């Protein structure tokens, strides 16, 4: 037999070589034990019920936060946080930088959608009772994340240094200054003085790009860790069903792939909105000009803003705005500690009262937001 007959054809040798992706996975698996992580993810299940659609709200909110980070970093490369250059730098981004207008519009619209999805996620968790034991701290960290998202919106609103943002920030910080005892000190810390100036812009910029992202990263990491450890909450009556009737989907890869497909849809919708309804810059802020008519805060602050407008200037010897701020603070604390307040059995009359209270709160929030937008 000749020596050439002992050789394996080159094509067969190539077929026996590991796939490049398999080699990469093997390299990473050897160092980080990915098999164990994938096994853990495959063991998790997502209940399949009529309410399953609400499980996607948290994932979409997370995706929008990632878009915020990416677009924010791109804007940061050209933005100058000074009163004499902030407006011009944003104008330069929109007019001169390639696709700068698109990036800024996507950043602004994704911020609004992020807060909307965070509210949607919070109320879906409330009405599905997914905050109950052992998920009390998951609810608390979620509420903190919602507050941080609103703080991101408030601090970022001033950065373009346009007319609308300047006067809306002035109104918003005035309301914060009504806090009892700490209000005046808090107001001076926020503004860097008695009025909204360049010091306020610098402080809001630092808050928006350094302090809040650091806090957000820690709280978001804790929130996601708790969700991964405890899994998806089960709907009412799930545990009492026979095992054969419990329809569920593996978290990985089925639910994860559906989640990513929804992200792709949201990204395309966001890009379409940014193209057909771009965010306009308006006029540059002039601290010495009178406030233009119709100044309002962003929509997610409109409910509180409208409620404060309806309060009388004084209630007896107490300032009306002070009562409103204290009342909103109490409502916020009640929402934060809902898991520790709700100790009622499933289906009990007290549980129905809590559901009705939640429905009234949601309806009032929507109604006040609409009225705050419509009414002068």
C-alpha positions as CSV (number, residue, x, y, z in Angstrom):
1,X,0.0,0.0,0.0
2,X,1.5,3.4,-0.9
3,X,2.1,6.1,1.6
4,X,-0.4,8.5,-0.1
5,X,-3.2,6.0,0.6
6,X,-2.7,6.4,4.4
7,X,-3.4,10.1,4.3
8,X,-6.9,11.5,5.2
9,X,-8.2,13.9,2.5
10,X,-7.9,17.5,3.5
11,X,-11.7,18.1,3.3
12,X,-12.3,15.4,5.9
13,X,-9.7,16.9,8.2
14,X,-11.5,20.3,7.9
15,X,-14.8,18.6,8.8
16,X,-13.2,17.2,12.0
17,X,-11.9,20.5,13.2
18,X,-14.0,22.2,15.9
19,X,-16.3,25.1,14.8
20,X,-14.7,28.5,15.5
21,X,-17.7,29.5,17.8
22,X,-17.3,26.2,19.6
23,X,-13.6,26.8,20.1
24,X,-14.4,30.3,21.5
25,X,-17.1,28.9,23.8
26,X,-14.7,26.2,25.0
27,X,-12.1,28.8,25.7
28,X,-14.5,30.9,27.7
29,X,-16.1,27.9,29.4
30,X,-12.8,26.6,30.6
31,X,-12.1,29.9,32.4
32,X,-15.6,31.0,33.6
33,X,-17.6,27.8,33.8
34,X,-20.4,28.9,31.5
35,X,-22.0,25.5,31.4
36,X,-23.1,26.0,35.0
37,X,-24.6,29.4,34.2
38,X,-26.5,28.1,31.2
39,X,-27.8,25.1,33.2
40,X,-29.0,27.5,35.9
41,X,-30.8,29.7,33.3
42,X,-32.4,26.7,31.6
43,X,-33.8,25.5,34.9
44,X,-35.7,28.8,35.4
45,X,-39.3,28.9,34.0
46,X,-41.6,31.7,33.1
47,X,-45.3,31.0,33.8
48,X,-47.5,31.1,30.7
49,X,-50.8,32.8,31.6
50,X,-52.9,35.7,30.3
51,X,-50.8,38.0,32.3
52,X,-47.5,36.8,30.8
53,X,-47.1,39.9,28.6
54,X,-46.3,42.0,31.7
55,X,-43.2,40.0,32.3
56,X,-41.6,41.7,29.3
57,X,-42.0,45.3,30.7
58,X,-38.9,45.0,32.9
59,X,-36.7,43.7,30.2
60,X,-37.8,46.5,27.8
61,X,-37.0,49.1,30.5
62,X,-33.6,47.6,30.9
63,X,-33.0,47.7,27.2
64,X,-34.1,51.4,27.1
65,X,-31.6,52.1,29.9
66,X,-28.8,50.6,27.8
67,X,-29.9,52.9,24.9
68,X,-29.7,55.8,27.3
69,X,-26.1,54.9,28.3
70,X,-24.9,54.4,24.7
71,X,-26.5,57.6,23.3
72,X,-25.5,59.6,26.4
73,X,-21.8,58.6,25.9
74,X,-22.0,59.7,22.2
75,X,-23.5,63.1,23.2
76,X,-20.9,63.5,25.9
77,X,-18.2,63.6,23.3
78,X,-19.4,67.0,22.0
79,X,-21.4,68.5,24.9
80,X,-19.8,71.4,26.9
81,X,-21.4,72.0,30.3
82,X,-21.1,75.8,30.6
83,X,-23.7,78.5,30.2
84,X,-22.0,80.1,27.3
85,X,-21.4,76.9,25.3
86,X,-24.0,74.3,26.4
87,X,-26.7,75.5,24.0
88,X,-24.3,76.0,21.1
89,X,-22.7,72.6,21.7
90,X,-26.2,70.9,21.5
91,X,-27.0,73.0,18.4
92,X,-23.7,71.8,16.9
93,X,-24.5,68.2,17.6
94,X,-27.9,68.5,15.9
95,X,-26.7,70.6,12.9
96,X,-23.1,69.5,12.2
97,X,-22.4,66.1,13.7
98,X,-23.3,63.2,11.4
99,X,-26.6,61.7,12.7
100,X,-26.2,63.9,15.9
101,X,-29.8,65.0,15.6
102,X,-30.9,61.3,15.5
103,X,-28.8,60.4,18.6
104,X,-30.1,63.3,20.6
105,X,-33.7,62.5,19.7
106,X,-33.3,58.9,20.5
107,X,-31.7,59.8,23.8
108,X,-34.6,62.1,24.7
109,X,-37.4,59.8,23.5
110,X,-35.9,56.7,25.1
111,X,-35.7,58.6,28.4
112,X,-39.4,59.3,28.3
113,X,-40.2,55.7,27.2
114,X,-37.9,54.3,30.0
115,X,-39.9,56.2,32.7
116,X,-43.2,55.1,31.1
117,X,-42.1,51.4,31.1
118,X,-40.8,51.7,34.6
119,X,-44.2,52.9,35.8
120,X,-45.9,50.2,33.8
121,X,-43.7,47.6,35.3
122,X,-44.3,48.9,38.8
123,X,-48.1,48.8,38.5
124,X,-48.1,45.4,36.8
125,X,-46.0,44.0,39.7
126,X,-48.5,45.7,42.2
127,X,-51.6,44.3,40.6
128,X,-50.1,40.8,40.1
129,X,-49.0,40.9,43.8
130,X,-45.4,40.0,42.8
131,X,-44.0,42.1,45.6
132,X,-45.0,39.7,48.4
133,X,-42.7,37.5,50.3
134,X,-39.9,36.7,49.5
135,X,-39.7,39.6,47.0
136,X,-40.1,42.5,49.3
137,X,-36.6,44.0,48.7
138,X,-37.0,43.4,44.9
139,X,-40.0,45.8,45.0
140,X,-38.0,48.3,47.1
141,X,-35.1,48.4,44.7
142,X,-37.5,48.7,41.8
143,X,-39.1,51.7,43.4
144,X,-35.7,53.2,44.0
145,X,-34.9,52.6,40.3
146,X,-38.0,54.4,39.2
147,X,-37.0,57.4,41.4
148,X,-33.5,57.4,39.9
149,X,-35.0,57.4,36.4
150,X,-37.1,60.4,37.3
151,X,-34.0,62.1,38.8
152,X,-32.1,61.3,35.5
153,X,-34.9,63.1,33.6
154,X,-34.9,66.1,35.9
155,X,-31.2,66.6,35.9
156,X,-30.8,66.0,32.1
157,X,-33.6,68.4,31.2
158,X,-31.5,71.4,32.1
159,X,-28.4,70.4,30.2
160,X,-29.3,71.9,26.7
161,X,-29.7,75.2,28.5
162,X,-32.7,76.2,26.5
163,X,-35.5,78.5,27.6
164,X,-38.1,75.9,28.4
165,X,-35.6,73.8,30.5
166,X,-34.3,76.8,32.4
167,X,-37.7,78.0,33.7
168,X,-39.0,74.4,34.3
169,X,-35.9,73.7,36.4
170,X,-36.5,76.9,38.3
171,X,-40.1,75.9,39.1
172,X,-39.0,72.3,40.0
173,X,-36.3,73.4,42.4
174,X,-38.6,75.9,44.0
175,X,-41.0,73.1,44.8
176,X,-38.1,71.1,46.3
177,X,-37.2,74.1,48.4
178,X,-40.6,73.8,50.1
179,X,-39.5,70.6,52.0
180,X,-39.8,71.2,55.7
181,X,-36.6,71.9,57.6
182,X,-34.1,70.9,54.9
183,X,-35.8,72.7,52.0
184,X,-33.8,75.9,51.9
185,X,-30.5,74.0,52.3
186,X,-31.5,71.4,49.7
187,X,-32.4,74.2,47.3
188,X,-29.0,75.9,47.7
189,X,-27.2,72.6,47.3
190,X,-29.1,71.9,44.1
191,X,-28.7,75.3,42.6
192,X,-25.3,76.2,43.9
193,X,-26.7,79.5,45.1
194,X,-30.0,81.3,45.3
195,X,-30.9,81.1,41.6
196,X,-30.5,78.8,38.6
197,X,-27.1,79.8,37.2
198,X,-24.0,78.2,35.6
199,X,-23.3,76.6,39.0
200,X,-26.7,74.8,38.7
201,X,-25.8,73.6,35.3
202,X,-22.4,72.2,36.5
203,X,-24.1,70.4,39.4
204,X,-26.8,68.9,37.3
205,X,-24.2,67.8,34.7
206,X,-22.2,66.0,37.4
207,X,-25.3,64.5,38.9
208,X,-26.5,63.3,35.5
209,X,-23.2,61.8,34.2
210,X,-21.4,60.6,37.4
211,X,-23.4,60.4,40.6
212,X,-26.7,59.0,39.3
213,X,-25.1,56.5,37.0
214,X,-23.0,55.2,39.9
215,X,-26.0,54.7,42.2
216,X,-28.1,53.3,39.3
217,X,-25.5,50.7,38.5
218,X,-25.4,49.4,42.1
219,X,-29.2,49.4,42.6
220,X,-29.8,47.9,39.2
221,X,-27.2,45.1,39.9
222,X,-28.9,44.3,43.2
223,X,-32.4,44.3,41.5
224,X,-31.3,41.9,38.7
225,X,-29.5,39.7,41.1
226,X,-32.6,39.3,43.3
227,X,-34.7,38.5,40.2
228,X,-32.2,35.9,39.0
229,X,-32.0,34.3,42.4
230,X,-35.8,34.2,43.1
231,X,-37.0,33.7,39.6
232,X,-40.3,35.0,38.1
233,X,-43.2,35.4,40.4
234,X,-46.1,33.0,39.9
235,X,-49.6,34.3,39.4
236,X,-52.4,33.7,41.8
237,X,-53.5,30.1,42.0
238,X,-50.5,28.8,40.1
239,X,-49.2,26.7,43.0
240,X,-52.6,25.0,43.5
241,X,-52.8,23.8,39.9
242,X,-51.9,20.2,39.1
243,X,-48.4,19.9,37.7
244,X,-49.7,18.8,34.3
245,X,-51.8,22.0,34.0
246,X,-48.9,24.4,34.8
247,X,-47.9,25.9,31.4
248,X,-44.4,27.4,31.6
249,X,-41.6,28.4,29.2
250,X,-37.9,28.0,29.9
251,X,-36.2,31.3,30.6
252,X,-33.3,30.4,28.4
253,X,-33.3,30.4,25.5
254,X,-37.0,30.6,24.7
255,X,-38.1,33.6,26.8
256,X,-34.7,35.4,26.4
257,X,-35.0,35.2,22.6
258,X,-38.6,36.5,22.7
259,X,-37.3,39.3,25.0
260,X,-34.6,40.2,22.5
261,X,-37.0,40.1,19.6
262,X,-39.2,42.6,21.4
263,X,-36.1,44.8,22.0
264,X,-35.5,44.8,18.3
265,X,-39.1,46.0,17.7
266,X,-38.7,48.7,20.4
267,X,-35.5,49.9,18.8
268,X,-37.1,50.3,15.4
269,X,-40.1,52.0,16.9
270,X,-37.8,54.4,18.8
271,X,-35.8,55.2,15.7
272,X,-39.0,55.9,13.7
273,X,-40.3,58.3,16.4
274,X,-36.9,60.0,16.6
275,X,-36.9,60.5,12.8
276,X,-40.5,61.6,12.3
277,X,-40.8,63.6,15.6
278,X,-37.3,64.9,16.4
279,X,-36.7,66.8,19.6
280,X,-36.4,70.5,18.9
281,X,-34.0,72.7,20.8
282,X,-35.9,75.9,21.1
283,X,-34.4,79.2,22.1
284,X,-31.4,79.7,24.3
285,X,-32.1,80.4,28.0
286,X,-32.0,84.0,29.1
287,X,-32.0,84.3,32.9
288,X,-33.1,88.0,32.7
289,X,-36.1,87.4,30.4
290,X,-39.6,86.8,31.8
291,X,-40.8,83.2,31.9
292,X,-42.8,82.4,28.8
293,X,-46.4,81.3,29.1
294,X,-47.3,77.7,29.5
295,X,-44.1,76.5,31.3
296,X,-44.6,73.0,32.5
297,X,-42.4,70.2,33.8
298,X,-41.9,67.0,32.0
299,X,-45.0,64.7,31.8
300,X,-43.9,62.4,34.6
301,X,-43.9,65.4,37.0
302,X,-47.2,66.8,35.8
303,X,-49.4,65.0,38.3
304,X,-47.6,66.4,41.3
305,X,-47.4,69.8,39.6
306,X,-51.1,69.9,38.9
307,X,-52.0,68.8,42.4
308,X,-49.9,71.6,43.8
309,X,-51.6,74.2,41.6
310,X,-55.0,73.2,43.0
311,X,-53.9,73.7,46.6
312,X,-54.7,77.1,48.2
313,X,-51.7,79.4,49.0
314,X,-52.2,78.7,52.7
315,X,-54.1,76.2,54.8
316,X,-54.5,78.0,58.1
317,X,-51.0,79.0,59.2
318,X,-49.3,76.4,56.9
319,X,-48.1,77.0,53.4
320,X,-50.2,75.1,50.8
321,X,-47.2,73.9,48.8
322,X,-45.6,72.6,51.9
323,X,-48.7,70.4,52.6
324,X,-48.6,69.2,49.1
325,X,-45.0,68.2,49.2
326,X,-45.4,66.4,52.5
327,X,-48.5,64.6,51.2
328,X,-46.6,63.4,48.1
329,X,-43.7,62.3,50.3
330,X,-46.1,60.2,52.4
331,X,-47.7,58.6,49.3
332,X,-44.2,57.8,48.0
333,X,-43.3,56.1,51.3
334,X,-46.5,54.1,51.3
335,X,-45.8,52.9,47.8
336,X,-42.2,52.0,48.8
337,X,-43.3,49.9,51.8
338,X,-46.3,48.2,50.2
339,X,-44.8,44.7,50.7
340,X,-44.5,45.3,54.4
341,X,-48.0,46.8,54.7
342,X,-49.8,44.1,52.7
343,X,-50.1,41.1,55.0
344,X,-53.6,40.1,53.9
345,X,-54.4,36.6,52.7
346,X,-55.1,36.0,49.0
347,X,-58.7,36.9,48.1
348,X,-59.5,38.5,51.5
349,X,-61.6,41.7,51.7
350,X,-58.6,43.8,52.8
351,X,-56.8,42.6,49.7
352,X,-59.6,43.9,47.5
353,X,-59.5,47.2,49.3
354,X,-55.8,47.5,48.5
355,X,-56.5,46.6,44.8
356,X,-59.2,49.4,44.7
357,X,-56.8,51.8,46.3
358,X,-54.2,51.0,43.7
359,X,-56.7,51.4,40.9
360,X,-57.8,54.8,42.3
361,X,-54.1,55.9,42.6
362,X,-53.4,54.9,39.0
363,X,-56.5,56.6,37.7
364,X,-55.7,59.8,39.7
365,X,-52.1,59.8,38.4
366,X,-53.3,59.5,34.8
367,X,-56.1,62.1,35.2
368,X,-53.8,64.7,36.9
369,X,-51.1,64.1,34.2
370,X,-53.7,64.7,31.4
371,X,-55.1,67.8,33.2
372,X,-51.7,69.2,33.8
373,X,-51.0,68.9,30.1
374,X,-54.3,70.4,29.0
375,X,-55.0,73.1,31.5
376,X,-53.1,76.4,31.6
